[in-house]
Amino acid sequence: MAKLTIVQAVNAALRNELAKDKSVVLMGEDIGVNGGVFRATDGLHADYPDRVLDTPLSEAGIISTAFGMAVNGIKVIPEIQFSGFMYGPMEHIYAHIARTRTRSRGRFNVPMVIRTPYGAGIRALDLHCESGEAIFTQTTGLKMVIPSSPYDAKGLLISAIRDPDPVIFYEPMRLYRALKEEVPDEEYTIPLGEANVVQEGSDLTVVSYGAALRDAIKAVSQTGYSAEIIDLRTVIPIDTETIINSVKKTGRCVIVHEAPKSCGLAAEIIARINEKCFFNLKSPPERVTGFDTAVPFAKLENYYLPNEKRIIKSLNKVMAQ
């Protein structure tokens, strides 16, 4: 068992599935010889030159080609260099990839995983820092995974590759090399659709995912509250049961994500809490999110992110009621 970063864990998962299943194919801009812009596919082309494919610079071309391959039984894993580049191929994702199983009445499925780094915090350029997960929550037929740790990244990615339906796999680039943890050398899976209770508590529930989870954990550690911290892991489908059971116990909830506030995952989670355990609430749920603006350039990026100060303010607010 070695200590890996998230980017190394992603690489390990891809290598595992390439070795195990000859129908697995990787494709994307510069993922072959160069190993990808973040080196997530480093070394894979040398060992699997026929199944780790460099493509032209065309996101729509990558995804439409991958769709044709997947519907014919190839387990294809296209990489989009940054999540802000997902909007070009969105028509293929929304109108075809997500709907094929329903449209064909189950005759065809699309076993593909679209990998892409997401999020702010690395001082990148415009359209390189987006957190667009809410767009995909309205795209029925997709699953969407956002890991927050190296261990989860490997197990969730292997599960996503083996899933018969299309999965969007958001990788938090702010955390790519920010932390290490022990990751088993052998293969293992983490079920899609199951949240992880990172820490049990009795005072309040904190729900987060991806890079923002680390900020939430740091904020909680400064308060002294007994907080139950939930990592969603999969944002489509949301593990509603785990959230509701926790809120019924604590009576309070704060949701943290860096995507914009309006119509974000936090709004959906609060709606589900109101529907299923409204009378268990001791105070109105709070959400700490990015703002309803484009991600600003480098000098203002830290003001956009849901930092520890903003999270602590919401934690104190729900505990004061």
C-alpha positions in Angstrom: 0.0 0.0 0.0 1.5 3.3 -1.1 0.7 6.9 -0.2 -0.8 8.6 -3.3 -2.1 11.9 -4.4 -5.4 12.2 -6.1 -3.8 12.5 -9.6 -1.7 9.3 -8.8 -4.8 7.5 -7.6 -6.7 8.4 -10.9 -3.7 7.1 -12.8 -3.7 3.8 -10.8 -7.4 3.3 -11.4 -7.0 3.8 -15.2 -4.0 1.5 -15.3 -5.9 -1.2 -13.4 -8.9 -1.1 -15.8 -6.7 -1.0 -18.9 -4.9 -4.1 -17.7 -8.1 -5.9 -16.7 -10.4 -5.2 -19.6 -9.2 -4.9 -23.2 -12.4 -3.0 -24.2 -11.2 0.0 -22.1 -10.0 2.9 -24.2 -8.7 6.3 -23.2 -8.9 9.3 -25.5 -8.3 13.1 -25.2 -6.0 16.0 -26.0 -2.4 15.3 -25.1 -3.2 12.3 -22.8 -1.0 9.9 -24.7 2.7 10.8 -25.1 2.6 13.8 -22.8 0.4 12.1 -20.2 -2.2 14.8 -20.0 -2.1 18.5 -18.9 -2.0 17.4 -15.2 -0.1 14.1 -16.0 -3.1 12.0 -14.9 -2.4 9.5 -17.7 1.4 9.7 -17.4 3.0 6.4 -18.6 -0.2 4.7 -19.8 0.5 5.3 -23.5 3.8 3.6 -23.3 2.2 0.4 -22.0 -1.1 0.6 -24.0 -0.3 2.6 -27.2 -3.3 1.2 -29.0 -5.8 2.2 -26.3 -4.5 5.5 -24.9 -5.2 7.8 -27.8 -4.2 11.4 -28.5 -7.0 13.3 -30.3 -7.4 16.6 -32.2 -8.2 19.7 -30.2 -12.0 19.4 -30.5 -14.1 18.6 -27.4 -17.2 18.1 -29.5 -15.3 15.7 -31.7 -13.9 13.8 -28.7 -17.2 13.3 -27.1 -19.2 12.5 -30.2 -16.5 9.9 -31.3 -16.5 8.4 -27.8 -20.3 8.1 -27.9 -20.1 6.1 -31.1 -17.5 3.9 -29.6 -19.4 3.4 -26.4 -22.7 2.5 -28.0 -20.9 -0.2 -29.8 -19.6 -1.8 -26.6 -16.2 -0.1 -26.1 -15.7 1.2 -22.5 -14.4 4.6 -23.5 -12.9 7.2 -21.1 -12.6 10.6 -22.8 -10.8 13.3 -21.0 -11.8 17.0 -21.3 -8.8 19.1 -20.2 -10.9 21.5 -18.1 -14.5 21.4 -17.1 -15.2 24.8 -18.6 -14.7 23.1 -22.0 -17.6 20.7 -21.4 -20.1 23.1 -22.9 -19.1 22.6 -26.5 -20.0 18.9 -26.5 -23.1 19.4 -24.3 -25.5 18.7 -27.1 -24.0 15.3 -27.5 -24.1 14.6 -23.8 -27.7 15.9 -23.2 -29.4 14.8 -26.4 -27.7 11.5 -27.1 -25.3 10.1 -24.4 -27.7 10.5 -21.5 -30.8 9.4 -23.4 -29.7 6.4 -25.4 -30.8 3.8 -22.9 -34.3 5.4 -22.6 -34.6 6.1 -26.3 -33.7 2.6 -27.2 -35.9 1.0 -24.5 -32.9 -0.6 -23.0 -31.5 -2.1 -26.2 -28.4 0.0 -26.0 -26.4 1.5 -23.2 -23.4 3.9 -23.2 -20.5 2.7 -20.9 -18.4 5.8 -20.9 -16.8 8.0 -18.2 -16.1 11.6 -19.1 -13.2 12.7 -16.9 -12.5 16.4 -16.3 -10.7 18.5 -13.7 -12.9 21.2 -12.1 -12.9 24.1 -9.7 -11.1 27.2 -8.7 -8.0 27.8 -6.5 -5.1 27.2 -8.9 -5.0 30.6 -10.6 -6.0 29.4 -14.0 -7.6 31.3 -16.9 -11.2 32.0 -17.8 -13.2 28.8 -18.4 -10.6 26.7 -16.6 -12.1 26.9 -13.1 -15.8 26.2 -13.4 -17.9 24.1 -11.1 -20.7 23.2 -13.4 -22.1 20.2 -11.7 -25.6 21.7 -11.4 -26.0 21.7 -15.2 -25.6 17.9 -15.2 -28.1 17.3 -12.4 -30.8 18.4 -14.9 -29.5 15.9 -17.5 -31.4 12.7 -16.6 -29.6 9.5 -17.6 -26.2 10.6 -16.2 -24.4 9.7 -13.0 -21.9 12.2 -11.7 -19.0 11.6 -9.3 -16.8 14.1 -7.4 -14.2 12.5 -5.2 -12.4 14.4 -2.4 -9.5 12.1 -1.5 -7.0 9.7 -3.2 -8.7 6.6 -1.7 -12.1 7.6 -3.0 -10.7 8.7 -6.4 -9.4 5.3 -7.2 -12.4 3.3 -5.9 -15.0 5.6 -7.4 -13.3 5.8 -10.8 -13.1 2.0 -11.1 -16.8 1.7 -10.2 -17.6 4.4 -12.8 -15.7 2.6 -15.5 -17.5 -0.6 -14.8 -20.9 1.0 -14.7 -23.0 0.3 -17.9 -24.2 3.9 -18.1 -22.5 7.3 -18.7 -20.7 8.9 -15.8 -19.3 12.4 -15.5 -16.2 12.2 -13.3 -15.2 15.6 -11.9 -11.7 15.7 -10.4 -10.9 18.5 -8.0 -7.7 20.0 -9.5 -7.1 22.1 -6.4 -6.6 18.8 -4.5 -4.7 16.9 -7.3 -1.4 17.1 -5.4 -2.5 18.8 -2.2 -2.8 15.7 0.0 -1.7 12.1 0.1 -3.2 9.0 1.8 -2.7 5.3 1.7 -4.3 3.7 -1.3 -4.4 -0.1 -1.7 -2.3 -1.5 -4.6 -5.0 -4.0 -5.5 -8.3 -3.1 -7.1 -11.3 -2.1 -5.0 -14.6 -0.4 -5.7 -16.7 2.2 -3.9 -20.4 2.0 -4.9 -21.8 5.0 -6.8 -24.7 6.7 -5.1 -23.5 6.2 -1.5 -22.3 9.1 0.6 -19.5 8.8 3.2 -20.0 9.9 6.8 -16.5 11.3 7.3 -17.2 12.2 10.9 -20.1 11.5 13.2 -21.6 14.2 15.4 -24.7 15.3 17.2 -24.9 19.1 17.0 -25.2 19.7 13.3 -24.8 18.1 9.9 -22.3 19.5 7.4 -22.7 18.3 3.8 -20.1 18.9 1.1 -18.1 17.2 -1.6 -14.9 17.6 -3.7 -12.4 20.3 -2.9 -14.9 22.2 -0.7 -15.1 19.3 1.8 -11.5 20.1 3.0 -12.5 23.6 3.7 -15.6 22.4 5.6 -13.6 20.0 7.7 -11.0 22.7 8.6 -13.8 25.1 9.5 -15.6 22.6 11.8 -12.3 21.8 13.6 -12.1 25.5 14.7 -15.5 25.6 16.3 -15.7 22.8 18.9 -19.1 21.7 17.6 -19.9 18.1 17.3 -20.5 18.0 13.6 -21.5 15.1 11.5 -19.7 15.6 8.2 -21.0 14.0 5.1 -19.1 13.7 1.8 -21.6 13.2 -1.0 -19.1 11.5 -3.3 -21.8 11.0 -5.9 -23.9 14.1 -6.8 -26.1 12.2 -9.2 -27.8 10.4 -7.7 -27.7 12.1 -4.3 -27.7 9.8 -1.3 -30.7 11.4 0.3 -31.2 8.8 2.9 -27.8 9.4 4.6 -28.4 13.2 4.7 -32.0 12.9 6.1 -31.0 10.4 8.8 -28.2 12.7 9.9 -30.4 15.8 9.9 -33.1 14.0 11.9 -30.4 13.3 14.5 -28.8 16.8 14.6 -31.7 19.1 13.6 -29.3 21.5 11.9 -27.5 21.5 8.5 -25.0 23.5 6.6 -24.2 22.6 2.9 -20.9 23.8 1.4 -19.9 23.8 -2.3 -17.9 26.1 -4.5 -20.4 26.2 -7.4 -22.7 29.2 -7.8 -25.5 29.6 -5.2 -28.6 29.8 -7.4 -30.1 26.4 -8.3 -27.0 24.6 -7.0 -26.7 21.3 -5.2 -27.2 23.0 -1.9 -30.6 24.3 -2.9 -31.7 20.8 -3.9 -30.5 19.3 -0.7 -32.3 21.9 1.4 -35.5 21.1 -0.6 -35.2 17.4 0.2 -34.6 18.2 3.9 -37.7 20.4 3.9 -39.7 17.6 2.2 -38.6 14.8 4.4 -37.7 16.1 7.9 -38.9 19.7 8.2 -40.3 19.1 11.7 -36.9 17.8 12.9 -35.2 21.1 12.1 -34.1 23.3 15.0 -32.9 26.1 12.7 -33.2 26.8 8.9 -30.5 25.1 6.9 -27.6 27.3 5.6 -25.6 27.1 2.4 -22.1 28.4 1.8 -21.3 28.5 -1.9 -19.6 30.4 -4.7 -21.2 33.5 -5.9 -23.6 33.9 -8.9 -20.8 35.3 -11.1 -18.1 33.8 -13.3 -15.1 32.6 -11.4 -12.9 35.8 -11.1 -9.3 36.0 -12.1 -6.4 35.2 -9.8 -6.4 38.2 -7.5 -10.0 37.7 -6.5 -10.3 33.9 -6.7 -10.0 33.4 -2.9 -12.9 35.8 -2.3 -15.1 33.6 -4.5 -14.4 30.3 -2.8 -16.3 29.3 0.3 -13.5 29.8 2.8 -13.2 28.9 6.4 -14.4 32.3 7.7 -17.6 32.1 5.7 -18.3 28.5 6.7 -17.7 29.2 10.4 -20.2 32.1 10.2 -22.9 29.8 8.9 -22.0 27.1 11.5 -22.4 29.7 14.3 -25.7 30.9 12.8 -27.4 27.6 12.8 -26.1 26.8 16.3 -27.4 30.1 17.6 -31.0 29.2 16.9 
